[in-house]
């Protein structure tokens, strides 16, 4: 399906939620083959040697999909949540750095800008990284899964979280 400026503008003007939109002639940046489904709510990114939770914090992996609502946390809460987190009988989960998190973005798509097969029901919004701002100690880097952009946000804002660990 071709992404059109008109369709994007119309969905923004009408306030309607829309399905993911992708450019059919743009190269993939996070292809399905890059991620090996481990069958337990995790995928392994073979390009970057990382294992990702398929769901956002607050969602539940159920019948091959992420159910429920993702939790929005402050940056400090996100760091604390990751500390000692256990999922799929694995430990070592952590908040990803901004480069790791950005590697998940599918730049040919928007709303959300992520591979929906491997990361179902991902909110089209900002996600915390562990990377603090170098110029402002009150801010940290986020990646927007609305459009693949990244920016810095106040650490006391409530933002979504997805955890990562180094692949074994």
Z-matrix of the N, CA and C atoms (Angstrom, degrees):
N
C 1 1.440
C 2 1.523 1 107.48
N 3 1.299 2 116.48 1 130.89
C 4 1.459 3 121.91 2 -179.60
C 5 1.528 4 110.09 3 -77.69
N 6 1.310 5 115.43 4 135.26
C 7 1.456 6 121.38 5 174.50
C 8 1.524 7 107.56 6 -81.89
N 9 1.310 8 116.19 7 129.63
C 10 1.455 9 119.04 8 178.23
C 11 1.514 10 109.80 9 -123.49
N 12 1.307 11 114.78 10 145.67
C 13 1.452 12 120.31 11 177.64
C 14 1.518 13 110.35 12 -61.54
N 15 1.325 14 116.61 13 -37.44
C 16 1.458 15 121.08 14 179.76
C 17 1.529 16 111.15 15 -61.42
N 18 1.340 17 117.08 16 -47.15
C 19 1.466 18 120.53 17 -179.07
C 20 1.519 19 110.84 18 -63.46
N 21 1.325 20 116.52 19 -40.35
C 22 1.466 21 120.56 20 178.79
C 23 1.522 22 110.46 21 -63.82
N 24 1.321 23 116.33 22 -46.84
C 25 1.464 24 120.83 23 -179.70
C 26 1.521 25 110.60 24 -62.72
N 27 1.317 26 117.34 25 -41.23
C 28 1.462 27 120.52 26 -179.45
C 29 1.524 28 111.47 27 -64.25
N 30 1.336 29 117.29 28 -42.09
C 31 1.459 30 118.77 29 -179.80
C 32 1.524 31 110.84 30 -67.53
N 33 1.329 32 117.67 31 -34.13
C 34 1.462 33 120.34 32 177.38
C 35 1.523 34 111.09 33 -69.68
N 36 1.323 35 116.12 34 -40.60
C 37 1.462 36 120.36 35 -179.22
C 38 1.517 37 112.62 36 -69.00
N 39 1.316 38 116.50 37 -38.16
C 40 1.459 39 119.42 38 -177.58
C 41 1.517 40 111.75 39 -84.41
N 42 1.342 41 117.07 40 -14.46
C 43 1.464 42 120.57 41 178.60
C 44 1.516 43 112.51 42 74.64
N 45 1.315 44 117.40 43 11.69
C 46 1.451 45 120.78 44 -178.72
C 47 1.519 46 109.96 45 -78.94
N 48 1.338 47 115.43 46 141.45
C 49 1.458 48 119.63 47 172.80
C 50 1.520 49 107.27 48 -71.31
N 51 1.295 50 116.40 49 140.95
C 52 1.451 51 118.78 50 -178.98
C 53 1.519 52 109.65 51 -127.70
N 54 1.306 53 114.51 52 158.86
C 55 1.457 54 120.94 53 177.57
C 56 1.519 55 109.52 54 -76.46
N 57 1.306 56 115.44 55 164.41
C 58 1.457 57 120.91 56 177.53
C 59 1.525 58 109.92 57 -54.44
N 60 1.311 59 115.96 58 138.66
C 61 1.461 60 122.79 59 177.75
C 62 1.523 61 108.02 60 -119.61
N 63 1.347 62 115.87 61 131.24
C 64 1.471 63 120.32 62 -178.24
C 65 1.520 64 110.66 63 -129.60
N 66 1.312 65 115.19 64 148.13
C 67 1.456 66 121.83 65 172.46
C 68 1.522 67 107.83 66 -82.37
N 69 1.307 68 116.60 67 122.08
C 70 1.465 69 118.95 68 -176.42
C 71 1.530 70 112.72 69 -73.47
N 72 1.333 71 117.51 70 -23.15
C 73 1.466 72 119.34 71 -176.98
C 74 1.533 73 113.25 72 -102.49
N 75 1.318 74 117.70 73 8.58
C 76 1.471 75 121.23 74 177.77
C 77 1.535 76 109.28 75 -92.91
N 78 1.321 77 117.50 76 147.87
C 79 1.472 78 119.25 77 178.72
C 80 1.521 79 111.34 78 -70.61
N 81 1.332 80 116.00 79 145.07
C 82 1.459 81 120.62 80 176.51
C 83 1.521 82 109.86 81 -71.70
N 84 1.330 83 116.47 82 143.90
C 85 1.461 84 120.18 83 176.75
C 86 1.527 85 111.54 84 -113.76
N 87 1.323 86 117.87 85 -13.45
C 88 1.464 87 122.53 86 178.02
C 89 1.531 88 107.68 87 -143.77
N 90 1.321 89 115.45 88 70.80
C 91 1.458 90 120.60 89 -172.84
C 92 1.523 91 111.61 90 -69.43
N 93 1.313 92 114.64 91 157.71
C 94 1.452 93 120.93 92 179.42
C 95 1.523 94 111.42 93 -60.61
N 96 1.324 95 117.83 94 -33.64
C 97 1.467 96 121.21 95 -178.50
C 98 1.528 97 113.03 96 -72.22
N 99 1.320 98 117.43 97 -17.59
C 100 1.465 99 121.94 98 177.26
C 101 1.527 100 110.93 99 -69.70
N 102 1.338 101 116.23 100 -25.52
C 103 1.460 102 122.17 101 -174.80
C 104 1.524 103 111.06 102 -111.61
N 105 1.321 104 116.70 103 121.35
C 106 1.454 105 122.46 104 176.72
C 107 1.522 106 107.51 105 -92.63
N 108 1.323 107 116.44 106 121.92
C 109 1.464 108 121.91 107 179.14
C 110 1.525 109 108.31 108 -76.19
N 111 1.322 110 117.26 109 120.07
C 112 1.459 111 122.35 110 -177.94
C 113 1.523 112 112.54 111 -86.89
N 114 1.353 113 117.26 112 -2.72
C 115 1.456 114 121.47 113 175.85
C 116 1.517 115 115.04 114 74.96
N 117 1.329 116 117.88 115 10.98
C 118 1.462 117 121.13 116 -176.66
C 119 1.527 118 112.71 117 -132.46
N 120 1.336 119 116.04 118 19.38
C 121 1.466 120 119.17 119 -177.39
C 122 1.514 121 112.98 120 91.14
N 123 1.339 122 115.93 121 8.76
C 124 1.466 123 120.93 122 176.79
C 125 1.527 124 109.23 123 -126.92
N 126 1.315 125 115.26 124 155.37
C 127 1.461 126 121.62 125 171.49
C 128 1.523 127 107.93 126 -130.98
N 129 1.324 128 115.80 127 148.65
C 130 1.455 129 121.07 128 176.59
C 131 1.517 130 108.60 129 -105.52
N 132 1.318 131 115.68 130 125.21
C 133 1.458 132 123.26 131 176.31
C 134 1.520 133 107.07 132 -85.78
N 135 1.321 134 116.42 133 104.44
C 136 1.463 135 120.77 134 -175.86
C 137 1.521 136 112.56 135 -72.96
N 138 1.334 137 117.79 136 -21.09
C 139 1.466 138 120.51 137 177.88
C 140 1.520 139 112.40 138 -74.48
N 141 1.336 140 116.86 139 -29.05
C 142 1.468 141 120.51 140 -174.10
C 143 1.524 142 113.81 141 -120.70
N 144 1.328 143 117.87 142 3.57
C 145 1.469 144 122.53 143 178.82
C 146 1.531 145 112.38 144 57.72
N 147 1.327 146 115.40 145 43.44
C 148 1.464 147 121.55 146 -179.67
C 149 1.525 148 109.97 147 -125.31
N 150 1.326 149 116.32 148 150.75
C 151 1.454 150 122.13 149 172.54
C 152 1.531 151 107.58 150 -113.84
N 153 1.320 152 116.00 151 130.33
C 154 1.464 153 122.08 152 -176.93
C 155 1.517 154 111.21 153 -115.30
N 156 1.318 155 116.51 154 145.61
C 157 1.456 156 120.65 155 165.99
C 158 1.528 157 106.68 156 -73.06
N 159 1.321 158 117.08 157 134.64
C 160 1.455 159 119.59 158 -179.60
C 161 1.525 160 111.74 159 -74.68
N 162 1.297 161 117.61 160 -25.58
C 163 1.464 162 122.27 161 -179.70
C 164 1.526 163 110.49 162 -103.17
N 165 1.297 164 114.50 163 156.62
C 166 1.464 165 121.48 164 172.76
C 167 1.527 166 108.35 165 -77.69
N 168 1.318 167 116.65 166 156.53
C 169 1.461 168 120.45 167 175.02
C 170 1.540 169 108.01 168 -57.13
N 171 1.322 170 115.34 169 133.25
C 172 1.465 171 121.67 170 -178.35
C 173 1.519 172 112.18 171 103.40
N 174 1.330 173 117.19 172 -26.01
C 175 1.460 174 120.94 173 176.91
C 176 1.530 175 109.43 174 -88.40
N 177 1.320 176 115.44 175 162.45
C 178 1.458 177 122.12 176 -179.81
C 179 1.520 178 109.64 177 -119.15
N 180 1.331 179 116.47 178 134.73
C 181 1.463 180 121.26 179 175.08
C 182 1.521 181 107.55 180 -79.72
N 183 1.326 182 116.63 181 117.64
C 184 1.449 183 121.49 182 -174.08
C 185 1.526 184 109.89 183 -148.18
N 186 1.320 185 117.23 184 123.22
C 187 1.465 186 122.59 185 177.18
C 188 1.532 187 112.40 186 51.98
N 189 1.315 188 116.85 187 43.21
C 190 1.458 189 121.50 188 175.60
C 191 1.508 190 115.67 189 77.03
N 192 1.332 191 117.61 190 17.67
C 193 1.464 192 120.35 191 179.04
C 194 1.524 193 110.47 192 -148.74
N 195 1.311 194 115.09 193 167.50
C 196 1.461 195 121.56 194 177.21
C 197 1.521 196 107.94 195 -96.79
N 198 1.323 197 115.90 196 122.69
C 199 1.460 198 120.47 197 -178.91
C 200 1.523 199 109.77 198 -114.59
N 201 1.321 200 115.13 199 160.02
C 202 1.456 201 120.76 200 179.19
C 203 1.514 202 111.54 201 83.58
N 204 1.316 203 114.28 202 -178.08
C 205 1.463 204 121.36 203 -177.33
C 206 1.524 205 110.92 204 -97.62
N 207 1.321 206 115.40 205 139.37
C 208 1.458 207 120.77 206 173.86
C 209 1.530 208 109.46 207 -70.08
N 210 1.316 209 115.84 208 146.29
C 211 1.465 210 121.48 209 177.24
C 212 1.520 211 109.94 210 -88.31
N 213 1.303 212 116.68 211 136.17
C 214 1.465 213 122.13 212 172.56
C 215 1.526 214 107.30 213 -97.75
N 216 1.321 215 116.38 214 127.83
C 217 1.464 216 122.82 215 -176.10
C 218 1.520 217 110.26 216 -127.37
N 219 1.327 218 116.04 217 157.48
C 220 1.460 219 119.42 218 169.48
C 221 1.527 220 107.32 219 -72.93
N 222 1.326 221 116.61 220 167.75
C 223 1.458 222 120.24 221 -179.32
C 224 1.531 223 110.79 222 -60.87
N 225 1.321 224 116.94 223 -43.93
C 226 1.465 225 120.89 224 179.83
C 227 1.525 226 110.78 225 -63.97
N 228 1.329 227 117.70 226 -41.57
C 229 1.460 228 120.99 227 176.92
C 230 1.526 229 111.23 228 -62.49
N 231 1.340 230 116.46 229 -39.01
C 232 1.466 231 120.93 230 179.10
C 233 1.533 232 110.65 231 -63.01
N 234 1.331 233 116.82 232 -44.29
C 235 1.460 234 120.55 233 178.17
C 236 1.526 235 110.77 234 -62.73
N 237 1.340 236 116.10 235 -42.09
C 238 1.465 237 120.67 236 179.95
C 239 1.525 238 111.11 237 -67.32
N 240 1.314 239 117.39 238 -40.62
C 241 1.472 240 121.80 239 179.10
C 242 1.529 241 110.37 240 -60.40
N 243 1.320 242 117.00 241 -41.17
C 244 1.461 243 121.37 242 -178.07
C 245 1.527 244 111.94 243 -69.14
N 246 1.321 245 117.55 244 -32.23
C 247 1.463 246 121.72 245 -176.57
C 248 1.532 247 109.92 246 -62.53
N 249 1.321 248 116.65 247 116.29
C 250 1.462 249 121.91 248 178.07
C 251 1.523 250 114.29 249 76.57
N 252 1.333 251 117.75 250 9.44
C 253 1.466 252 121.46 251 -177.81
C 254 1.521 253 109.87 252 -65.05
N 255 1.321 254 116.71 253 138.61
C 256 1.455 255 121.96 254 175.89
C 257 1.520 256 108.61 255 -124.23
N 258 1.323 257 115.58 256 132.08
C 259 1.461 258 121.53 257 178.03
C 260 1.512 259 108.43 258 -148.78
N 261 1.326 260 117.11 259 141.12
C 262 1.466 261 123.12 260 -179.07
C 263 1.539 262 110.80 261 54.84
N 264 1.337 263 115.39 262 38.24
C 265 1.469 264 122.82 263 -179.27
C 266 1.521 265 112.66 264 59.07
N 267 1.334 266 116.21 265 26.23
C 268 1.464 267 121.64 266 178.97
C 269 1.518 268 110.10 267 -123.90
N 270 1.321 269 115.71 268 147.56
C 271 1.454 270 120.38 269 172.79
C 272 1.520 271 108.57 270 -115.84
N 273 1.323 272 117.18 271 -171.38
C 274 1.460 273 120.73 272 -178.94
C 275 1.520 274 113.43 273 85.79
N 276 1.325 275 117.30 274 10.79
C 277 1.466 276 120.62 275 177.95
C 278 1.522 277 109.43 276 -70.67
N 279 1.322 278 115.73 277 146.68
C 280 1.461 279 121.37 278 -178.07
C 281 1.515 280 109.65 279 -152.52
N 282 1.313 281 115.29 280 167.09
C 283 1.455 282 121.67 281 173.21
C 284 1.529 283 107.18 282 -75.83
N 285 1.334 284 118.72 283 128.25
C 286 1.466 285 119.92 284 -178.01
C 287 1.524 286 112.17 285 -71.13
N 288 1.335 287 116.47 286 153.85
C 289 1.465 288 118.64 287 172.54
C 290 1.530 289 108.17 288 -76.61
N 291 1.313 290 117.50 289 170.12
C 292 1.461 291 120.41 290 -172.99
C 293 1.527 292 112.45 291 -63.56
N 294 1.320 293 118.23 292 -35.21
C 295 1.474 294 120.21 293 178.79
C 296 1.529 295 111.20 294 -68.38
N 297 1.326 296 116.47 295 -41.71
C 298 1.463 297 119.90 296 177.44
C 299 1.525 298 110.72 297 -61.88
N 300 1.319 299 116.15 298 -47.61
C 301 1.461 300 120.53 299 -178.37
C 302 1.524 301 111.32 300 -63.64
N 303 1.316 302 117.20 301 -41.11
C 304 1.465 303 121.23 302 179.26
C 305 1.529 304 111.47 303 -65.02
N 306 1.328 305 117.44 304 -24.84
C 307 1.466 306 119.99 305 179.85
C 308 1.527 307 112.09 306 -67.37
N 309 1.320 308 117.38 307 -16.01
C 310 1.469 309 121.54 308 177.36
C 311 1.519 310 112.97 309 -81.11
N 312 1.309 311 117.81 310 -18.72
C 313 1.462 312 119.29 311 -173.72
C 314 1.518 313 112.06 312 -69.23
N 315 1.304 314 114.31 313 136.93
C 316 1.463 315 122.00 314 173.83
C 317 1.517 316 106.16 315 -101.35
N 318 1.319 317 115.89 316 101.94
C 319 1.464 318 121.36 317 -171.78
C 320 1.523 319 114.20 318 -74.22
N 321 1.335 320 117.89 319 -9.67
C 322 1.459 321 119.19 320 176.42
C 323 1.535 322 111.19 321 -84.77
N 324 1.339 323 116.62 322 -4.34
C 325 1.467 324 121.12 323 -176.04
C 326 1.533 325 111.43 324 -126.97
N 327 1.321 326 114.68 325 157.47
C 328 1.465 327 122.38 326 172.72
C 329 1.521 328 108.72 327 -134.26
N 330 1.330 329 114.70 328 158.24
C 331 1.462 330 123.49 329 176.13
C 332 1.504 331 114.51 330 50.97
N 333 1.286 332 125.13 331 62.70
C 334 1.458 333 127.24 332 -0.47
C 335 1.527 334 112.25 333 -95.80
N 336 1.307 335 115.15 334 160.67
C 337 1.464 336 123.05 335 178.75
C 338 1.528 337 108.75 336 -95.07
N 339 1.336 338 114.90 337 65.47
C 340 1.468 339 121.82 338 -178.06
C 341 1.525 340 107.58 339 -155.92
N 342 1.311 341 116.81 340 158.59
C 343 1.452 342 121.63 341 176.84
C 344 1.531 343 107.78 342 -71.33
N 345 1.317 344 117.00 343 106.14
C 346 1.470 345 121.43 344 -175.03
C 347 1.525 346 113.25 345 -70.63
N 348 1.321 347 117.99 346 -21.72
C 349 1.461 348 120.09 347 177.34
C 350 1.526 349 109.66 348 -68.41
N 351 1.311 350 116.91 349 -44.11
C 352 1.464 351 121.52 350 -178.22
C 353 1.533 352 113.06 351 -85.36
N 354 1.335 353 117.06 352 -26.15
C 355 1.469 354 121.65 353 -178.15
C 356 1.535 355 109.23 354 -129.97
N 357 1.344 356 116.37 355 71.73
C 358 1.467 357 119.66 356 -174.78
C 359 1.525 358 113.12 357 -68.90
N 360 1.322 359 114.56 358 149.21
C 361 1.475 360 122.69 359 175.10
C 362 1.523 361 113.35 360 57.56
N 363 1.330 362 116.32 361 36.79
C 364 1.464 363 120.80 362 175.77
C 365 1.525 364 109.18 363 -78.12
N 366 1.334 365 117.81 364 124.40
C 367 1.464 366 119.03 365 176.11
C 368 1.534 367 111.69 366 -60.09
N 369 1.308 368 115.94 367 140.02
C 370 1.477 369 121.81 368 178.72
C 371 1.516 370 109.08 369 -82.25
N 372 1.319 371 116.00 370 71.20
C 373 1.457 372 119.93 371 -173.52
C 374 1.522 373 109.45 372 -152.62
N 375 1.334 374 116.05 373 -174.48
C 376 1.458 375 122.53 374 -179.13
C 377 1.531 376 111.44 375 -74.38
N 378 1.354 377 114.54 376 147.66
C 379 1.467 378 123.29 377 174.25
C 380 1.516 379 108.24 378 -129.01
N 381 1.337 380 115.47 379 137.78
C 382 1.464 381 120.57 380 178.64
C 383 1.515 382 111.54 381 -69.24
N 384 1.322 383 115.30 382 143.74
C 385 1.460 384 122.52 383 164.10
C 386 1.534 385 106.34 384 -110.36
N 387 1.311 386 116.09 385 169.07
C 388 1.467 387 119.89 386 177.00
C 389 1.525 388 111.93 387 -84.25
N 390 1.329 389 116.90 388 -2.22
C 391 1.460 390 121.69 389 -173.71
C 392 1.529 391 111.67 390 -82.55
N 393 1.337 392 117.23 391 112.93
C 394 1.463 393 119.15 392 177.78
C 395 1.529 394 110.80 393 -77.39
N 396 1.300 395 116.15 394 158.99
C 397 1.462 396 121.25 395 173.80
C 398 1.529 397 108.29 396 -70.22
N 399 1.316 398 116.40 397 137.25
C 400 1.463 399 120.05 398 176.83
C 401 1.526 400 111.86 399 -77.97
N 402 1.324 401 116.16 400 -25.48
C 403 1.463 402 119.73 401 -175.46
C 404 1.526 403 114.32 402 -96.66
N 405 1.343 404 117.40 403 -14.62
C 406 1.461 405 120.26 404 -177.14
C 407 1.527 406 109.18 405 -145.29
N 408 1.336 407 117.78 406 107.92
C 409 1.466 408 120.62 407 -176.21
C 410 1.529 409 113.73 408 -65.52
N 411 1.321 410 118.29 409 -10.00
C 412 1.465 411 121.96 410 179.28
C 413 1.527 412 112.53 411 -91.14
N 414 1.350 413 116.33 412 2.33
C 415 1.464 414 119.44 413 -175.50
C 416 1.525 415 111.26 414 -130.12
N 417 1.350 416 115.48 415 157.91
C 418 1.470 417 121.99 416 177.67
C 419 1.528 418 108.53 417 -143.20
N 420 1.330 419 115.62 418 162.55
C 421 1.462 420 121.78 419 -177.05
C 422 1.518 421 111.84 420 -78.67
N 423 1.317 422 115.36 421 140.06
C 424 1.460 423 123.16 422 172.92
C 425 1.527 424 108.93 423 -125.18
N 426 1.315 425 115.28 424 157.55
C 427 1.468 426 122.24 425 171.62
C 428 1.519 427 106.42 426 -116.44
N 429 1.322 428 115.83 427 131.15
C 430 1.467 429 121.42 428 -179.20
C 431 1.523 430 109.22 429 -93.70
N 432 1.317 431 116.45 430 116.61
C 433 1.455 432 120.02 431 176.53
C 434 1.527 433 111.15 432 -87.50
N 435 1.315 434 115.58 433 18.18
C 436 1.462 435 121.49 434 167.91
C 437 1.520 436 108.83 435 -80.69
N 438 1.355 437 116.24 436 -46.49
C 439 1.466 438 119.82 437 -173.12
C 440 1.536 439 114.19 438 -144.63
N 441 1.313 440 119.20 439 16.58
C 442 1.474 441 124.52 440 178.09
C 443 1.523 442 114.56 441 73.47
N 444 1.300 443 118.60 442 13.81
C 445 1.461 444 119.73 443 179.60
C 446 1.532 445 109.98 444 -86.47
N 447 1.331 446 115.99 445 166.19
C 448 1.462 447 119.88 446 172.24
C 449 1.518 448 108.45 447 -136.29
N 450 1.326 449 114.11 448 153.46
C 451 1.458 450 120.88 449 -177.46
C 452 1.524 451 108.04 450 -159.88
N 453 1.330 452 115.90 451 178.06
C 454 1.463 453 119.28 452 175.49
C 455 1.525 454 108.69 453 -107.75
N 456 1.341 455 114.81 454 143.37
C 457 1.466 456 121.73 455 -178.25
C 458 1.525 457 109.32 456 -131.18
N 459 1.314 458 114.66 457 156.02
C 460 1.467 459 120.74 458 174.17
C 461 1.526 460 109.47 459 -59.02
N 462 1.314 461 118.15 460 134.27
C 463 1.457 462 122.84 461 -176.49
C 464 1.533 463 113.45 462 -66.17
N 465 1.341 464 117.55 463 -17.01
C 466 1.460 465 119.20 464 -179.79
C 467 1.532 466 113.20 465 -91.48
N 468 1.343 467 117.25 466 3.19
C 469 1.461 468 120.67 467 174.95
C 470 1.521 469 109.54 468 -77.70
N 471 1.319 470 116.31 469 157.37
C 472 1.463 471 121.56 470 179.50
C 473 1.524 472 108.99 471 -97.66
N 474 1.348 473 115.04 472 118.08
C 475 1.462 474 123.04 473 -171.88
C 476 1.537 475 107.74 474 -135.31
N 477 1.327 476 116.90 475 154.80
C 478 1.464 477 121.79 476 -178.96
C 479 1.526 478 112.05 477 -74.80
N 480 1.352 479 115.23 478 164.55
C 481 1.463 480 121.93 479 -173.97
C 482 1.530 481 110.34 480 -139.80
N 483 1.319 482 116.23 481 135.72
C 484 1.474 483 122.99 482 169.48
C 485 1.524 484 106.26 483 -131.03
N 486 1.334 485 116.74 484 132.59
C 487 1.454 486 120.21 485 -176.19
C 488 1.521 487 112.32 486 -98.57
N 489 1.325 488 114.32 487 157.14
C 490 1.460 489 123.50 488 -177.71
C 491 1.518 490 108.63 489 -136.49
N 492 1.313 491 116.10 490 160.57
C 493 1.463 492 122.23 491 170.86
C 494 1.518 493 107.64 492 -146.51
N 495 1.304 494 116.45 493 160.15
C 496 1.463 495 120.52 494 176.06
C 497 1.515 496 107.86 495 -70.35
N 498 1.338 497 116.94 496 133.13
C 499 1.465 498 121.21 497 179.94
C 500 1.532 499 109.30 498 -66.48
N 501 1.312 500 115.45 499 145.84
C 502 1.477 501 120.53 500 179.74
C 503 1.503 502 111.42 501 -77.30
